[in-house]
Every structure is written in structure tokens, then in C-alpha cells.
Amino acid sequence: MLGPVVAAWQALLEFWFGELTNGLADDAHRSKWFQPDDEFDALCAQRFAPLLTHAADGELDDWLADHHGRLAFIVLHDQLNRNIYRGSARAFSGDQIAIQAARDGVEQGADRLLDWDERGFFYMPFEHSERILDQHLAVGLFSQLRDEAPPELRNILGNSLRFAQRHRDVIARFGRFPHRNDALGRTSSEAELEYLQTASGFGQTSSPPNPLRADIVDGLRELGNPARAVKQQAYMKSEMPFAGVATPALRKLCKEAFGRHPLDSAHTWETAITDLWRNAAVREERHAALELLLHAPYRKQWLRLEMLGLIRELVQTGAWWDFVDTLAANAMGYLLRHDPDNLKPIIREWANDPDLWIRRTSILAQLKFKQQTDWQLLNQAIEGSIDDRDFFARKAIGWALREYSKTAPDTVIDFIVTHKDQLSPLSKREGLKVLLKQGVVDRVP
């Protein structure tokens, strides 16, 4: 027979998780966790609000002696507290207690004794913290959780990692969660107010509906191919899952959706882009954001120097070649063509940025320029990464040289010969690829 302490926390865990299968809760339970639901919140209050009173008096500290009891203690303070007091300051009143319980538990290895979904909620207090160190810890723990899971569970647990990264990015950007400001009596900055127009409230506030995004999401759901999605995710080594939609079908979907939901200002355009990008559940949503950014009628009207901050955000948060190369050649390239006086100093600055993907963008910005290439500018962009041994830096250098070799072969040959000891074999081989095929050169120096 269970003692009263064990029975209490066991009832809480059964309510929250139900019966786990392969370490995961069923869809009926999962659907309640992160979406506002007045009926579910009322049920949480009816059953568990008294426990929060007992916890405040220290009467639940015995729960911490058992790894499942500690998990229940964390769920009570970090999750049920949010359900019971949603939208108010009290929703966050248990956060520090939950963080300390989770921190002590991780140090003791209690989390390692739990199933996959249970571990996710054990780590959740770090994700809810407004301290950047806790956010980095959350991303690390969720990364470890995904990597340790069986292959068939990694997509699901990868979603948890993605949300941890989104929380971390908000704290890195603002130092706090702007969606809590009203509840906590904090004044929002102009940047926060702009962010809140489209940002997720992470379950505490409702995001305004965006019909364009909803149209695209619905279309991706209809066109999605689960088998293709698994292959795409593996090929791209992506933490974010795919819907399994081929590029031509995605572009057709986007074009039709853009036609059904025309945008009337640069602000609504930028807002729609960030909504698709920041709230993406599958990788194709982010590609849809880039389609919208580069949609010719809007690009011609509104893609200006003022959008550079957004482009930088997309590069740094995209941080992979499929996103970055599109942004480099088509967004930065467009700005460079139309505003060279202002863009060239920025390209030079980005060429020496600590971020690999920002530097790759500077190298590839003139990829389609042909005779209009500013060789001095390309030279400076390349030299900023010439000593970088990272594959994506070396590949970008080689690719840029290869494209320019079609226009100025002697210039590229001279550059590669002059810098043969600095350039990697990959960069030299890629840069001379066309000229080797044509017989203009017979070897790689």
C-alpha cells in the first residue's frame, strides 16, 4: 500500500502524464500541456491549488527524496502553477523553487532515472528562467535528451529542443520574456512591443492570428509526406523537423497564399516574415518566410537597408547553408546592387564577424554579379575567412572564386597562386573547378 506522500505525488504525475508508452505520453495528455484551455486550467486548480499552499508551508519537501517525487514537485511549481494562475504574476511565482529543485536533481543524477517526457519536464524550469546561463543549460540538457533517445523518438524530442532554443533566443535578445511584462507590471520597450505583435506568448498570452501563416501551415500539412520528411531531416542534419514538401510545391503554395493574403505595408510584410520564421514548427515554414522576403512585388517596394537587422537575425538563427546561401545571394546581393555605397562597408564588416554564417554571407553576396563583381570587395570578404578551417567557410571561398572565374579567370588564378599556402585544398580545388575542366589550368597549386 502506498504511503500518503507517495500517493499524492503519484496522483499528480498520473494526471499530468497518464500512462507512458516508450517513455512518451499519449496525444490526449500532450495536447493539454502548452495550449490555453480554460476547462483544463479549472480542473488543475480544483485538484492541485491546495497542494501549492501546502508546498509554501514546506509540507511537500519530502517529495524531493524520490526522483519521481522531485519531478512531481517541479511540475507542480513550474507547470500547474502556470495553469492555475495563467495570465497573472502568480503564474511565475513558483519558478525559483522549481529551478532549485531541478538544479539539485540534475546534480544528483535524478533526471537520468526518468523516462523521456518526464526528463523534458524536469528540465523545463531552466527553459522558463530569465537568466541566460539557465537558458544555455536548458538547450544543453534538451540536446542531450534528444541525442540519447532512440532514432524513432528524436523528431518528437527535437521539437522540445527547438522550443528551448526559441526561449533562449528571446532571453538573449531582450534579457527577459516580454510576454510576461503586463502580468508582472513591467513596462515594455518599443522593441518588445514590436516583437509582441507576432510573437508566441508560450502559453501565457494568445498570439494574434495571422491568416497568411495559417494558410501556409494548412497547405504544408496537406502536402506533407512523412517518409520524405524523415529523409530531408537526415540529409540536412536538421534539429527542426520537415513537413516533407518538395521545393517546387512549396513555392507554388507560397505564391498562391501570397496572392490570397496581400500585404499593404513594409511593416505588415516584415511582421509576416518574422511570424513565419520565429514560430516555425517545420523547416518549410522558414523557407516560406524567405519566399515572402524575396517575393518580387514586396522586395522591390520594401527591401531596404533598414531590413538589414532582420536579415542578420535570419542568418544567425538559420545558421545552415540552405537558409544562409539564399539570404546571401538574393537578399544581401539585392541590397548590394541597389545601395552599394551603404552596403559595401557592411560587407567588409561582416567579412570579419566572429559568426561563421555572417562571414559566409559576405563572401557569397556577389555570387550572381558576374561582370559587375567588385573584386576588391570579394577579395576582402574572402581574406576575412581565409584562415578558417571550417568546411562551410572553405566551401564558400571556393564557390565564390569558381563563379568569378567564369568572368575573370586570370584574376582568380593569380589570387589562388598568390594565396596557395593560405587557401585550403578544398577552396583551391573548388575555385579552379571550371578552369580545370576547360583546360585553362592543368593542376591545383
SVG drawing of the C-alpha trace seen along z (x, -y; Angstrom):
<svg xmlns="http://www.w3.org/2000/svg" viewBox="-14 -55 66 57">
<polyline fill="none" stroke="black" stroke-width="0.4" points="0.0,0.0 1.3,-3.4 2.1,-5.9 0.3,-9.3 3.3,-11.2 3.9,-8.8 0.2,-8.6 0.0,-12.4 2.8,-12.9 1.9,-9.8 -1.6,-11.1 -0.2,-14.3 2.1,-12.5 -0.7,-10.3 -2.8,-13.4 -0.1,-15.1 1.5,-12.3 -1.1,-9.5 0.4,-6.1 3.7,-6.4 4.4,-4.3 8.1,-4.1 8.7,-6.9 6.2,-9.3 2.7,-10.5 -0.2,-10.0 -1.7,-12.7 -4.6,-13.3 -2.2,-14.4 0.3,-16.2 -2.4,-18.3 -3.2,-19.9 0.3,-20.8 1.1,-24.0 -2.2,-25.4 -4.5,-27.6 -7.7,-25.7 -10.0,-27.3 -11.6,-24.0 -8.3,-22.2 -7.0,-25.2 -10.1,-25.0 -9.5,-21.3 -5.9,-21.9 -7.0,-24.5 -9.6,-22.2 -7.2,-19.3 -3.9,-20.9 -4.3,-24.5 -4.4,-23.2 -1.0,-21.5 0.6,-24.8 -0.5,-26.1 1.0,-23.0 4.2,-23.4 4.5,-27.0 4.5,-25.8 7.2,-23.3 4.9,-20.3 5.9,-18.8 9.7,-18.8 9.6,-15.0 8.7,-14.6 12.3,-15.6 13.7,-12.4 12.5,-10.4 13.3,-11.1 9.6,-10.8 8.6,-12.8 11.1,-15.5 9.6,-15.5 6.1,-16.0 7.4,-18.8 8.8,-20.5 5.7,-20.0 3.6,-21.5 5.6,-24.6 6.6,-25.1 3.6,-23.8 0.5,-23.5 1.2,-26.9 1.0,-28.3 -2.3,-26.6 -3.9,-27.7 -2.8,-31.3 -2.5,-31.8 -2.0,-35.4 -1.2,-36.7 2.1,-37.3 1.4,-34.3 1.8,-32.1 5.6,-32.6 5.7,-32.6 7.0,-29.0 9.8,-29.4 12.7,-29.9 11.6,-26.9 11.3,-24.8 14.7,-25.8 16.4,-24.9 14.7,-21.6 15.7,-20.9 19.2,-22.1 19.7,-19.9 18.2,-17.0 20.4,-17.3 23.5,-17.4 22.3,-14.3 21.5,-12.5 17.8,-12.1 16.9,-13.2 18.7,-10.2 16.3,-7.8 13.3,-9.2 11.6,-8.5 11.9,-10.8 8.9,-13.0 9.5,-13.1 13.0,-14.4 11.7,-17.1 9.6,-18.5 12.4,-18.0 14.4,-20.5 11.6,-22.9 12.4,-25.3 15.7,-26.2 13.8,-27.0 11.4,-29.3 14.2,-31.2 15.1,-34.7 18.8,-34.1 20.8,-33.4 23.0,-30.8 19.9,-28.8 18.8,-29.1 22.1,-27.7 21.8,-24.9 18.3,-24.1 19.4,-23.9 22.3,-21.6 20.0,-19.3 17.4,-19.1 20.1,-18.5 21.4,-15.6 17.9,-14.3 17.3,-14.2 20.7,-12.7 20.3,-9.9 16.8,-8.9 16.2,-6.1 16.1,-7.3 12.3,-6.9 11.8,-9.4 14.3,-12.1 11.9,-14.1 9.5,-14.5 12.2,-15.3 13.9,-17.5 10.7,-19.7 11.4,-20.2 14.9,-21.2 13.7,-23.7 11.4,-25.3 14.2,-25.5 16.3,-27.3 13.4,-29.7 13.2,-30.6 17.0,-31.1 16.9,-33.3 14.3,-35.6 16.3,-36.0 19.5,-36.6 17.7,-39.3 15.7,-41.0 17.1,-39.7 13.6,-38.8 10.3,-37.4 8.4,-40.3 5.1,-38.4 5.3,-38.5 5.6,-42.2 1.9,-43.1 1.4,-40.4 4.5,-41.4 3.8,-45.1 6.8,-45.8 6.9,-48.5 7.7,-47.1 10.3,-48.8 9.4,-49.8 11.4,-46.8 9.4,-44.5 6.1,-45.9 7.0,-45.3 8.1,-41.8 4.8,-41.1 2.7,-41.9 3.5,-38.5 5.5,-36.6 4.3,-33.5 3.2,-34.0 4.5,-30.5 1.0,-29.6 0.6,-32.6 -0.8,-35.0 -2.6,-34.5 -0.7,-35.4 -2.8,-37.4 -3.9,-35.2 -2.0,-35.5 -4.2,-34.3 -1.2,-34.2 0.8,-31.9 -2.3,-29.8 -2.8,-29.3 0.7,-28.2 0.7,-25.9 -2.5,-24.3 -1.1,-23.9 2.1,-22.3 0.0,-19.9 -2.0,-18.8 1.1,-18.4 3.4,-16.9 4.9,-13.5 6.2,-11.9 8.6,-9.5 10.1,-12.3 10.3,-14.5 12.4,-11.9 14.9,-11.8 15.0,-15.5 15.8,-16.0 18.5,-13.4 20.1,-14.9 20.0,-18.4 21.1,-17.3 18.3,-19.5 17.1,-19.8 13.9,-21.2 11.6,-18.6 10.4,-18.9 6.8,-18.5 8.2,-16.6 7.2,-19.1 9.3,-19.4 10.7,-22.9 8.5,-23.4 5.4,-22.5 6.4,-24.8 7.0,-27.7 3.6,-27.2 1.9,-27.0 3.6,-30.3 2.8,-32.1 -0.9,-31.2 -1.0,-32.1 0.7,-35.5 -2.0,-36.2 -4.8,-35.4 -3.4,-37.5 -1.9,-40.7 0.2,-42.9 -0.2,-46.6 2.9,-48.0 6.6,-47.3 5.6,-46.8 3.0,-44.1 5.4,-42.4 8.2,-42.3 5.8,-41.1 4.5,-38.3 8.1,-37.2 9.1,-37.2 5.9,-35.3 6.7,-32.5 10.3,-32.4 10.2,-32.7 7.1,-30.5 8.1,-27.8 7.2,-24.2 8.7,-22.7 11.6,-23.8 9.5,-24.6 7.8,-27.4 11.2,-29.1 11.7,-28.6 8.3,-30.2 9.5,-33.2 12.4,-33.5 10.0,-33.2 8.0,-36.1 11.1,-38.1 12.2,-37.7 8.7,-37.9 9.4,-40.3 6.5,-42.8 7.4,-43.2 11.1,-43.1 11.1,-45.9 9.0,-48.1 10.3,-47.4 13.7,-45.6 15.9,-48.4 18.9,-49.0 16.5,-49.2 15.8,-45.5 19.5,-44.6 18.8,-43.8 16.2,-41.2 18.5,-39.7 21.2,-39.3 18.7,-37.7 17.7,-35.2 21.3,-34.4 22.3,-33.8 19.2,-31.9 19.1,-29.9 22.8,-29.0 22.8,-26.5 23.6,-26.6 20.1,-26.2 18.9,-29.4 22.2,-31.4 23.0,-30.9 19.6,-32.1 19.9,-35.2 23.4,-35.9 22.9,-35.7 19.3,-37.0 18.8,-39.4 22.2,-40.8 23.0,-40.6 19.9,-42.6 20.7,-45.3 24.3,-45.5 23.2,-46.0 20.7,-48.8 22.6,-50.5 26.3,-49.8 27.6,-52.9 25.9,-51.8 26.3,-48.1 30.0,-47.8 31.2,-48.9 28.7,-46.5 30.0,-43.6 33.6,-44.5 32.4,-44.5 30.6,-41.2 33.7,-39.7 35.5,-39.8 32.5,-38.9 33.0,-36.2 29.9,-34.4 30.8,-31.9 27.4,-32.3 27.7,-36.1 31.1,-35.8 29.8,-33.2 27.1,-35.7 29.7,-38.4 31.6,-36.0 28.5,-34.9 26.8,-38.2 28.2,-38.8 27.7,-35.2 25.4,-36.3 27.2,-39.5 29.4,-38.2 31.0,-41.3 29.6,-43.6 31.6,-41.9 33.6,-44.2 36.8,-42.1 38.4,-44.2 35.3,-43.7 35.2,-40.0 38.9,-39.8 38.3,-41.4 35.4,-39.1 37.5,-36.0 40.5,-37.2 38.3,-37.5 37.8,-33.7 40.9,-32.5 42.5,-31.0 39.2,-29.4 39.4,-25.7 35.6,-25.2 34.2,-23.4 31.5,-26.0 34.0,-28.8 36.3,-26.9 33.5,-25.8 32.1,-29.4 35.5,-30.8 35.9,-28.1 32.4,-28.6 32.8,-32.4 36.1,-32.0 34.6,-29.4 31.8,-31.7 34.1,-34.7 36.5,-32.5 33.8,-32.4 34.2,-36.2 37.8,-36.9 39.9,-33.6 43.3,-35.3 42.3,-37.2 41.2,-34.0 44.3,-32.1 46.5,-34.8 44.7,-35.0 44.9,-31.3 48.6,-31.1 49.4,-34.0 47.5,-32.6 48.2,-28.9 49.7,-28.4 46.7,-30.0 43.8,-28.6 42.6,-25.2 42.8,-22.4 39.0,-22.4 38.9,-26.2 41.6,-25.9 40.1,-22.8 36.6,-24.4 37.9,-27.7 39.6,-26.2 37.0,-23.6 35.7,-25.3 39.2,-26.2 40.5,-22.7 37.6,-21.3 38.3,-23.8 42.0,-23.1 42.9,-26.7 45.0,-25.2 46.3,-21.7 46.7,-21.4 45.8,-22.8 48.7,-24.7"/>
</svg>
